[in-house]
Amino acid sequence: MASTVYNFKHYERLSDIASQFSTTIDEIMRINNVLPPFPVFVSQLPSRIASSGMLIVPVNTNGNQTFESYYHTAGESLGIEFINAEKMKEFEVSNLYNYANLDYFNWVDMRPGRSGKDCYIIVGGTGIAFPCYPDSVSDSNQASYSSVSILGRSEPFQYYTGSGPRTVSTAFQFHTDMCGNVNYVYRIADIIESACYPRYGGAIAATRCHLHIAGNISITGIISSVNTQYSGPIIDNKYAVIDLSFSVTEVTGNPPSQPQIAASGGRR
């Protein structure tokens, strides 16, 4: 049976995880070599699992290669190393150009002395810490229901069919004074714009990103639109000001449940 690694939160129930992957608690415990009696919460699992924050879970597929394929690791199919998502959020920049402590990403910090964890984006294998915060962020969620009329009932019955896609839209204004070098702000624009294009190899793969804005927004998905406007004086043949707006559509590979969203909201 195909399997994948699932990053759990300490407050999650095993029953919710089993339901999410269309399996049973018994099957998950069998794969992870846990003997009964089985706990209710993941925090009650043996310390070797609870401390790692990871569970191996079975994945039921139809045998076809899909957009969110579980035949590859999360890093291969989604462009993001989900196992290290929490480490990314906690990561402190100790040296402006040396990020050797983070194995999977080449970081570029735009402002000396700034912590790269506050406001950043990771596109493919490149992480960029923004030199400023956006003035506002839009976090849009939606749910879909199918209305079914029932004889004798004064209102139709609503069948839940799905949620999302969640979309986060934001805009930044960068200028040379923030970074001391006009090439830095161009690098930000280039990396974000590149996420609108696929990567070619054995197959055509969408480029995934992870956007984190302070303690407010955290989203993993695909960049669905980018708009870049150049203005201001020209320095070294490049405009000094860039207005950059873009939208990220959430695609995690591990769809969240209501208890997870209630606990973390837009910071998931």
Phi and psi in degrees as GROMACS dihedral restraints (atoms count N, CA, C in turn):
[ dihedral_restraints ]
;  ai    aj    ak    al  type     phi  dphi    fc
    3     4     5     6     1   -67.7    20    10
    4     5     6     7     1   149.2    20    10
    6     7     8     9     1  -144.2    20    10
    7     8     9    10     1   165.3    20    10
    9    10    11    12     1  -146.7    20    10
   10    11    12    13     1   168.4    20    10
   12    13    14    15     1   -97.1    20    10
   13    14    15    16     1   129.0    20    10
   15    16    17    18     1  -112.8    20    10
   16    17    18    19     1   126.4    20    10
   18    19    20    21     1   -84.5    20    10
   19    20    21    22     1   112.9    20    10
   21    22    23    24     1  -101.2    20    10
   22    23    24    25     1   159.0    20    10
   24    25    26    27     1   -94.7    20    10
   25    26    27    28     1   150.6    20    10
   27    28    29    30     1   -64.3    20    10
   28    29    30    31     1   -21.3    20    10
   30    31    32    33     1   -91.0    20    10
   31    32    33    34     1    -2.3    20    10
   33    34    35    36     1   -73.5    20    10
   34    35    36    37     1   148.9    20    10
   36    37    38    39     1   -93.1    20    10
   37    38    39    40     1   145.0    20    10
   39    40    41    42     1   -63.3    20    10
   40    41    42    43     1   -33.6    20    10
   42    43    44    45     1   -64.4    20    10
   43    44    45    46     1   -35.8    20    10
   45    46    47    48     1   -68.1    20    10
   46    47    48    49     1   -40.0    20    10
   48    49    50    51     1   -66.2    20    10
   49    50    51    52     1   -43.0    20    10
   51    52    53    54     1   -61.8    20    10
   52    53    54    55     1   -41.6    20    10
   54    55    56    57     1   -65.0    20    10
   55    56    57    58     1   -38.4    20    10
   57    58    59    60     1   -62.7    20    10
   58    59    60    61     1   -35.3    20    10
   60    61    62    63     1  -103.6    20    10
   61    62    63    64     1    14.7    20    10
   63    64    65    66     1    52.3    20    10
   64    65    66    67     1    48.7    20    10
   66    67    68    69     1  -138.9    20    10
   67    68    69    70     1  -164.7    20    10
   69    70    71    72     1  -121.3    20    10
   70    71    72    73     1   159.5    20    10
   72    73    74    75     1   -61.9    20    10
   73    74    75    76     1   -40.0    20    10
   75    76    77    78     1   -57.6    20    10
   76    77    78    79     1   -41.9    20    10
   78    79    80    81     1   -68.2    20    10
   79    80    81    82     1   -40.9    20    10
   81    82    83    84     1   -64.3    20    10
   82    83    84    85     1   -42.7    20    10
   84    85    86    87     1   -66.8    20    10
   85    86    87    88     1   -35.4    20    10
   87    88    89    90     1   -63.0    20    10
   88    89    90    91     1   -45.7    20    10
   90    91    92    93     1   -62.8    20    10
   91    92    93    94     1   -34.9    20    10
   93    94    95    96     1   -94.1    20    10
   94    95    96    97     1     8.7    20    10
   96    97    98    99     1    57.8    20    10
   97    98    99   100     1    46.4    20    10
   99   100   101   102     1  -110.5    20    10
  100   101   102   103     1   127.7    20    10
  102   103   104   105     1   -89.5    20    10
  103   104   105   106     1   151.3    20    10
  105   106   107   108     1   -68.3    20    10
  106   107   108   109     1   161.1    20    10
  108   109   110   111     1   -75.1    20    10
  109   110   111   112     1   145.0    20    10
  111   112   113   114     1   -89.6    20    10
  112   113   114   115     1   140.4    20    10
  114   115   116   117     1   -75.4    20    10
  115   116   117   118     1   172.5    20    10
  117   118   119   120     1   -89.0    20    10
  118   119   120   121     1   -44.8    20    10
  120   121   122   123     1  -105.3    20    10
  121   122   123   124     1   151.1    20    10
  123   124   125   126     1   -64.9    20    10
  124   125   126   127     1   -27.1    20    10
  126   127   128   129     1   -65.3    20    10
  127   128   129   130     1   -17.4    20    10
  129   130   131   132     1   -93.4    20    10
  130   131   132   133     1     2.3    20    10
  132   133   134   135     1   -69.1    20    10
  133   134   135   136     1   165.4    20    10
  135   136   137   138     1   -52.1    20    10
  136   137   138   139     1   147.6    20    10
  138   139   140   141     1   -57.3    20    10
  139   140   141   142     1   -32.9    20    10
  141   142   143   144     1   -62.0    20    10
  142   143   144   145     1   -29.1    20    10
  144   145   146   147     1   -92.6    20    10
  145   146   147   148     1   -46.7    20    10
  147   148   149   150     1   -59.2    20    10
  148   149   150   151     1   -38.8    20    10
  150   151   152   153     1   -74.4    20    10
  151   152   153   154     1   -26.9    20    10
  153   154   155   156     1   -78.2    20    10
  154   155   156   157     1   -26.7    20    10
  156   157   158   159     1    74.9    20    10
  157   158   159   160     1    15.6    20    10
  159   160   161   162     1  -132.6    20    10
  160   161   162   163     1   142.7    20    10
  162   163   164   165     1  -127.9    20    10
  163   164   165   166     1   141.8    20    10
  165   166   167   168     1   -86.2    20    10
  166   167   168   169     1   125.8    20    10
  168   169   170   171     1  -124.7    20    10
  169   170   171   172     1   144.5    20    10
  171   172   173   174     1   -73.9    20    10
  172   173   174   175     1   149.3    20    10
  174   175   176   177     1  -124.9    20    10
  175   176   177   178     1   120.4    20    10
  177   178   179   180     1   -90.5    20    10
  178   179   180   181     1   120.9    20    10
  180   181   182   183     1  -124.9    20    10
  181   182   183   184     1   167.5    20    10
  183   184   185   186     1   -92.6    20    10
  184   185   186   187     1     9.1    20    10
  186   187   188   189     1    87.4    20    10
  187   188   189   190     1    -1.5    20    10
  189   190   191   192     1  -105.6    20    10
  190   191   192   193     1   153.3    20    10
  192   193   194   195     1   -75.6    20    10
  193   194   195   196     1   123.4    20    10
  195   196   197   198     1  -115.7    20    10
  196   197   198   199     1   172.9    20    10
  198   199   200   201     1   -60.2    20    10
  199   200   201   202     1   -40.4    20    10
  201   202   203   204     1  -106.4    20    10
  202   203   204   205     1    65.3    20    10
  204   205   206   207     1   -69.7    20    10
  205   206   207   208     1   136.9    20    10
  207   208   209   210     1   -98.3    20    10
  208   209   210   211     1     8.3    20    10
  210   211   212   213     1   -80.0    20    10
  211   212   213   214     1   -11.6    20    10
  213   214   215   216     1  -116.4    20    10
  214   215   216   217     1   166.5    20    10
  216   217   218   219     1   -72.0    20    10
  217   218   219   220     1   164.3    20    10
  219   220   221   222     1   -58.7    20    10
  220   221   222   223     1   -38.7    20    10
  222   223   224   225     1   -64.9    20    10
  223   224   225   226     1   -35.4    20    10
  225   226   227   228     1   -75.9    20    10
  226   227   228   229     1   -42.5    20    10
  228   229   230   231     1   -87.6    20    10
  229   230   231   232     1   -27.5    20    10
  231   232   233   234     1  -110.6    20    10
  232   233   234   235     1   -13.0    20    10
  234   235   236   237     1    80.6    20    10
  235   236   237   238     1     3.6    20    10
  237   238   239   240     1  -129.4    20    10
  238   239   240   241     1   136.5    20    10
  240   241   242   243     1   -89.2    20    10
  241   242   243   244     1    93.4    20    10
  243   244   245   246     1   -65.4    20    10
  244   245   246   247     1   -27.1    20    10
  246   247   248   249     1   -60.3    20    10
  247   248   249   250     1   -32.6    20    10
  249   250   251   252     1  -101.4    20    10
  250   251   252   253     1    18.1    20    10
  252   253   254   255     1   -59.8    20    10
  253   254   255   256     1   -43.3    20    10
  255   256   257   258     1   -67.8    20    10
  256   257   258   259     1   -36.6    20    10
  258   259   260   261     1   -64.1    20    10
  259   260   261   262     1   -36.3    20    10
  261   262   263   264     1   -61.7    20    10
  262   263   264   265     1   -42.4    20    10
  264   265   266   267     1   -68.4    20    10
  265   266   267   268     1   -30.8    20    10
  267   268   269   270     1   -92.7    20    10
  268   269   270   271     1    -6.7    20    10
  270   271   272   273     1   -67.1    20    10
  271   272   273   274     1   129.0    20    10
  273   274   275   276     1  -105.5    20    10
  274   275   276   277     1   136.2    20    10
  276   277   278   279     1   -80.9    20    10
  277   278   279   280     1   116.7    20    10
  279   280   281   282     1   -97.3    20    10
  280   281   282   283     1   -21.9    20    10
  282   283   284   285     1  -143.6    20    10
  283   284   285   286     1   135.5    20    10
  285   286   287   288     1   -56.3    20    10
  286   287   288   289     1   -39.4    20    10
  288   289   290   291     1  -118.5    20    10
  289   290   291   292     1     8.0    20    10
  291   292   293   294     1  -120.5    20    10
  292   293   294   295     1   107.6    20    10
  294   295   296   297     1  -119.3    20    10
  295   296   297   298     1    40.2    20    10
  297   298   299   300     1   -63.9    20    10
  298   299   300   301     1   -22.1    20    10
  300   301   302   303     1   -72.9    20    10
  301   302   303   304     1   -15.2    20    10
  303   304   305   306     1  -108.2    20    10
  304   305   306   307     1   111.1    20    10
  306   307   308   309     1   -69.5    20    10
  307   308   309   310     1   -33.6    20    10
  309   310   311   312     1   -99.2    20    10
  310   311   312   313     1    -6.6    20    10
  312   313   314   315     1  -134.9    20    10
  313   314   315   316     1   141.4    20    10
  315   316   317   318     1   -93.9    20    10
  316   317   318   319     1   109.6    20    10
  318   319   320   321     1   -90.8    20    10
  319   320   321   322     1   144.2    20    10
  321   322   323   324     1  -127.4    20    10
  322   323   324   325     1   114.3    20    10
  324   325   326   327     1   -96.4    20    10
  325   326   327   328     1   130.2    20    10
  327   328   329   330     1   -85.8    20    10
  328   329   330   331     1   -14.7    20    10
  330   331   332   333     1  -139.2    20    10
  331   332   333   334     1   124.5    20    10
  333   334   335   336     1   -57.6    20    10
  334   335   336   337     1   138.1    20    10
  336   337   338   339     1    82.3    20    10
  337   338   339   340     1    -1.5    20    10
  339   340   341   342     1   -91.4    20    10
  340   341   342   343     1   143.4    20    10
  342   343   344   345     1   -79.2    20    10
  343   344   345   346     1   129.0    20    10
  345   346   347   348     1   -73.8    20    10
  346   347   348   349     1    -4.3    20    10
  348   349   350   351     1   -87.0    20    10
  349   350   351   352     1   -16.7    20    10
  351   352   353   354     1   -69.7    20    10
  352   353   354   355     1   -51.0    20    10
  354   355   356   357     1  -147.6    20    10
  355   356   357   358     1   107.8    20    10
  357   358   359   360     1  -152.6    20    10
  358   359   360   361     1   167.7    20    10
  360   361   362   363     1  -137.7    20    10
  361   362   363   364     1   142.2    20    10
  363   364   365   366     1  -116.3    20    10
  364   365   366   367     1   123.9    20    10
  366   367   368   369     1  -121.9    20    10
  367   368   369   370     1   117.1    20    10
  369   370   371   372     1    58.9    20    10
  370   371   372   373     1  -117.7    20    10
  372   373   374   375     1  -106.3    20    10
  373   374   375   376     1    15.4    20    10
  375   376   377   378     1  -120.3    20    10
  376   377   378   379     1   126.8    20    10
  378   379   380   381     1  -107.6    20    10
  379   380   381   382     1   136.6    20    10
  381   382   383   384     1  -130.3    20    10
  382   383   384   385     1   125.0    20    10
  384   385   386   387     1   -89.3    20    10
  385   386   387   388     1   123.2    20    10
  387   388   389   390     1   -69.5    20    10
  388   389   390   391     1   146.7    20    10
  390   391   392   393     1   -83.1    20    10
  391   392   393   394     1    -0.6    20    10
  393   394   395   396     1  -155.3    20    10
  394   395   396   397     1   173.5    20    10
  396   397   398   399     1  -104.0    20    10
  397   398   399   400     1   150.8    20    10
  399   400   401   402     1   -73.0    20    10
  400   401   402   403     1   151.0    20    10
  402   403   404   405     1   -66.7    20    10
  403   404   405   406     1   -31.9    20    10
  405   406   407   408     1  -154.3    20    10
  406   407   408   409     1   159.2    20    10
  408   409   410   411     1  -137.9    20    10
  409   410   411   412     1   134.4    20    10
  411   412   413   414     1  -105.5    20    10
  412   413   414   415     1   125.2    20    10
  414   415   416   417     1  -119.2    20    10
  415   416   417   418     1   104.7    20    10
  417   418   419   420     1  -106.5    20    10
  418   419   420   421     1   128.1    20    10
  420   421   422   423     1  -125.9    20    10
  421   422   423   424     1   152.6    20    10
  423   424   425   426     1  -152.2    20    10
  424   425   426   427     1   159.5    20    10
  426   427   428   429     1  -131.3    20    10
  427   428   429   430     1   149.3    20    10
  429   430   431   432     1  -117.3    20    10
  430   431   432   433     1   136.2    20    10
  432   433   434   435     1  -131.2    20    10
  433   434   435   436     1   150.0    20    10
  435   436   437   438     1  -106.7    20    10
  436   437   438   439     1   122.7    20    10
  438   439   440   441     1   -85.9    20    10
  439   440   441   442     1   128.0    20    10
  441   442   443   444     1  -127.1    20    10
  442   443   444   445     1   119.1    20    10
  444   445   446   447     1   -78.8    20    10
  445   446   447   448     1   134.3    20    10
  447   448   449   450     1  -120.1    20    10
  448   449   450   451     1   131.3    20    10
  450   451   452   453     1   -58.3    20    10
  451   452   453   454     1   127.5    20    10
  453   454   455   456     1    87.1    20    10
  454   455   456   457     1    -2.3    20    10
  456   457   458   459     1  -103.3    20    10
  457   458   459   460     1   132.0    20    10
  459   460   461   462     1   -73.7    20    10
  460   461   462   463     1   -12.9    20    10
  462   463   464   465     1  -140.2    20    10
  463   464   465   466     1   149.7    20    10
  465   466   467   468     1   -68.4    20    10
  466   467   468   469     1   154.3    20    10
  468   469   470   471     1   -83.5    20    10
  469   470   471   472     1   138.5    20    10
  471   472   473   474     1  -106.2    20    10
  472   473   474   475     1   113.0    20    10
  474   475   476   477     1   -92.0    20    10
  475   476   477   478     1   127.4    20    10
  477   478   479   480     1   -71.7    20    10
  478   479   480   481     1   129.6    20    10
  480   481   482   483     1  -114.9    20    10
  481   482   483   484     1   -23.0    20    10
  483   484   485   486     1   165.8    20    10
  484   485   486   487     1   163.3    20    10
  486   487   488   489     1  -118.3    20    10
  487   488   489   490     1   153.9    20    10
  489   490   491   492     1    88.6    20    10
  490   491   492   493     1  -174.1    20    10
  492   493   494   495     1   -79.5    20    10
  493   494   495   496     1   143.0    20    10
  495   496   497   498     1   -72.2    20    10
  496   497   498   499     1   137.2    20    10
  498   499   500   501     1  -131.3    20    10
  499   500   501   502     1   130.2    20    10
  501   502   503   504     1  -112.4    20    10
  502   503   504   505     1   125.9    20    10
  504   505   506   507     1  -121.2    20    10
  505   506   507   508     1   137.8    20    10
  507   508   509   510     1  -152.4    20    10
  508   509   510   511     1   170.3    20    10
  510   511   512   513     1  -145.4    20    10
  511   512   513   514     1   140.1    20    10
  513   514   515   516     1  -122.5    20    10
  514   515   516   517     1   151.0    20    10
  516   517   518   519     1  -121.0    20    10
  517   518   519   520     1   117.6    20    10
  519   520   521   522     1  -109.9    20    10
  520   521   522   523     1   143.6    20    10
  522   523   524   525     1  -144.7    20    10
  523   524   525   526     1   162.8    20    10
  525   526   527   528     1   -55.1    20    10
  526   527   528   529     1   -36.1    20    10
  528   529   530   531     1   -61.0    20    10
  529   530   531   532     1   -22.5    20    10
  531   532   533   534     1   -70.7    20    10
  532   533   534   535     1   -32.1    20    10
  534   535   536   537     1  -118.7    20    10
  535   536   537   538     1   -20.6    20    10
  537   538   539   540     1    84.7    20    10
  538   539   540   541     1    -2.9    20    10
  540   541   542   543     1  -150.8    20    10
  541   542   543   544     1   122.7    20    10
  543   544   545   546     1   -62.5    20    10
  544   545   546   547     1   -25.6    20    10
  546   547   548   549     1   -65.9    20    10
  547   548   549   550     1   -26.5    20    10
  549   550   551   552     1   -63.8    20    10
  550   551   552   553     1   -47.8    20    10
  552   553   554   555     1   -68.4    20    10
  553   554   555   556     1   -32.7    20    10
  555   556   557   558     1   -66.2    20    10
  556   557   558   559     1   -34.5    20    10
  558   559   560   561     1   -64.6    20    10
  559   560   561   562     1   -40.9    20    10
  561   562   563   564     1   -59.2    20    10
  562   563   564   565     1   -49.6    20    10
  564   565   566   567     1   -61.2    20    10
  565   566   567   568     1   -41.6    20    10
  567   568   569   570     1   -64.0    20    10
  568   569   570   571     1   -44.2    20    10
  570   571   572   573     1   -65.4    20    10
  571   572   573   574     1   -44.2    20    10
  573   574   575   576     1   -68.3    20    10
  574   575   576   577     1   -41.3    20    10
  576   577   578   579     1   -62.6    20    10
  577   578   579   580     1   -34.5    20    10
  579   580   581   582     1   -63.9    20    10
  580   581   582   583     1   -23.4    20    10
  582   583   584   585     1   -69.8    20    10
  583   584   585   586     1   -12.1    20    10
  585   586   587   588     1   -80.8    20    10
  586   587   588   589     1    -2.8    20    10
  588   589   590   591     1  -118.4    20    10
  589   590   591   592     1   150.8    20    10
  591   592   593   594     1   -82.3    20    10
  592   593   594   595     1   170.9    20    10
  594   595   596   597     1  -109.7    20    10
  595   596   597   598     1   136.8    20    10
  597   598   599   600     1  -104.5    20    10
  598   599   600   601     1   147.5    20    10
  600   601   602   603     1  -174.3    20    10
  601   602   603   604     1  -124.3    20    10
  603   604   605   606     1   -68.4    20    10
  604   605   606   607     1   -23.0    20    10
  606   607   608   609     1  -151.2    20    10
  607   608   609   610     1   169.6    20    10
  609   610   611   612     1   -86.9    20    10
  610   611   612   613     1   118.6    20    10
  612   613   614   615     1  -117.2    20    10
  613   614   615   616     1   133.6    20    10
  615   616   617   618     1   -66.2    20    10
  616   617   618   619     1   146.4    20    10
  618   619   620   621     1   -89.0    20    10
  619   620   621   622     1   118.5    20    10
  621   622   623   624     1   -94.8    20    10
  622   623   624   625     1   158.9    20    10
  624   625   626   627     1  -140.7    20    10
  625   626   627   628     1   164.1    20    10
  627   628   629   630     1  -131.1    20    10
  628   629   630   631     1   118.3    20    10
  630   631   632   633     1  -108.4    20    10
  631   632   633   634     1   130.0    20    10
  633   634   635   636     1  -131.0    20    10
  634   635   636   637     1   124.4    20    10
  636   637   638   639     1  -122.8    20    10
  637   638   639   640     1    97.7    20    10
  639   640   641   642     1    47.1    20    10
  640   641   642   643     1  -135.9    20    10
  642   643   644   645     1   -96.5    20    10
  643   644   645   646     1    22.9    20    10
  645   646   647   648     1  -109.3    20    10
  646   647   648   649     1   -49.0    20    10
  648   649   650   651     1  -131.0    20    10
  649   650   651   652     1   136.9    20    10
  651   652   653   654     1  -145.2    20    10
  652   653   654   655     1   121.5    20    10
  654   655   656   657     1  -145.5    20    10
  655   656   657   658     1   138.6    20    10
  657   658   659   660     1  -116.1    20    10
  658   659   660   661     1   130.4    20    10
  660   661   662   663     1   177.6    20    10
  661   662   663   664     1  -144.2    20    10
  663   664   665   666     1  -122.1    20    10
  664   665   666   667     1   144.4    20    10
  666   667   668   669     1   -84.3    20    10
  667   668   669   670     1   116.4    20    10
  669   670   671   672     1   -94.6    20    10
  670   671   672   673     1   -17.8    20    10
  672   673   674   675     1  -158.9    20    10
  673   674   675   676     1   144.2    20    10
  675   676   677   678     1  -139.8    20    10
  676   677   678   679     1   134.7    20    10
  678   679   680   681     1  -130.0    20    10
  679   680   681   682     1   124.7    20    10
  681   682   683   684     1  -121.1    20    10
  682   683   684   685     1   129.0    20    10
  684   685   686   687     1  -124.5    20    10
  685   686   687   688     1   127.2    20    10
  687   688   689   690     1  -103.2    20    10
  688   689   690   691     1   137.8    20    10
  690   691   692   693     1  -157.6    20    10
  691   692   693   694     1  -175.2    20    10
  693   694   695   696     1    84.4    20    10
  694   695   696   697     1  -176.8    20    10
  696   697   698   699     1   -66.9    20    10
  697   698   699   700     1   154.0    20    10
  699   700   701   702     1   -93.2    20    10
  700   701   702   703     1   124.2    20    10
  702   703   704   705     1  -122.6    20    10
  703   704   705   706     1   124.7    20    10
  705   706   707   708     1    52.9    20    10
  706   707   708   709     1    43.3    20    10
  708   709   710   711     1    66.7    20    10
  709   710   711   712     1    18.5    20    10
  711   712   713   714     1  -133.9    20    10
  712   713   714   715     1   144.5    20    10
  714   715   716   717     1   -65.3    20    10
  715   716   717   718     1   144.9    20    10
  717   718   719   720     1   -84.4    20    10
  718   719   720   721     1   -16.7    20    10
  720   721   722   723     1  -124.2    20    10
  721   722   723   724     1   134.8    20    10
  723   724   725   726     1  -128.9    20    10
  724   725   726   727     1   123.8    20    10
  726   727   728   729     1   -99.0    20    10
  727   728   729   730     1   118.1    20    10
  729   730   731   732     1  -123.4    20    10
  730   731   732   733     1   121.5    20    10
  732   733   734   735     1  -124.5    20    10
  733   734   735   736     1   143.2    20    10
  735   736   737   738     1  -157.3    20    10
  736   737   738   739     1   162.3    20    10
  738   739   740   741     1  -125.8    20    10
  739   740   741   742     1   140.3    20    10
  741   742   743   744     1  -116.9    20    10
  742   743   744   745     1   124.1    20    10
  744   745   746   747     1   -97.2    20    10
  745   746   747   748     1   127.3    20    10
  747   748   749   750     1   -70.1    20    10
  748   749   750   751     1   127.4    20    10
  750   751   752   753     1  -144.1    20    10
  751   752   753   754     1    99.0    20    10
  753   754   755   756     1   -98.4    20    10
  754   755   756   757     1   -26.9    20    10
  756   757   758   759     1    85.7    20    10
  757   758   759   760     1   -16.7    20    10
  759   760   761   762     1  -129.1    20    10
  760   761   762   763     1    81.3    20    10
  762   763   764   765     1   -55.6    20    10
  763   764   765   766     1   130.3    20    10
  765   766   767   768     1   -78.6    20    10
  766   767   768   769     1   163.0    20    10
  768   769   770   771     1  -109.3    20    10
  769   770   771   772     1   170.8    20    10
  771   772   773   774     1   -56.8    20    10
  772   773   774   775     1   -45.4    20    10
  774   775   776   777     1   -60.3    20    10
  775   776   777   778     1   -35.7    20    10
  777   778   779   780     1   -65.6    20    10
  778   779   780   781     1   -44.2    20    10
  780   781   782   783     1   -67.4    20    10
  781   782   783   784     1   -38.9    20    10
  783   784   785   786     1   -62.1    20    10
  784   785   786   787     1   -31.1    20    10
  786   787   788   789     1   -82.3    20    10
  787   788   789   790     1   -33.7    20    10
  789   790   791   792     1  -122.5    20    10
  790   791   792   793     1   -21.5    20    10
  792   793   794   795     1    58.0    20    10
  793   794   795   796     1  -135.2    20    10
  795   796   797   798     1   -71.6    20    10
  796   797   798   799     1    -5.1    20    10
  798   799   800   801     1   -91.7    20    10
  799   800   801   802     1     9.4    20    10
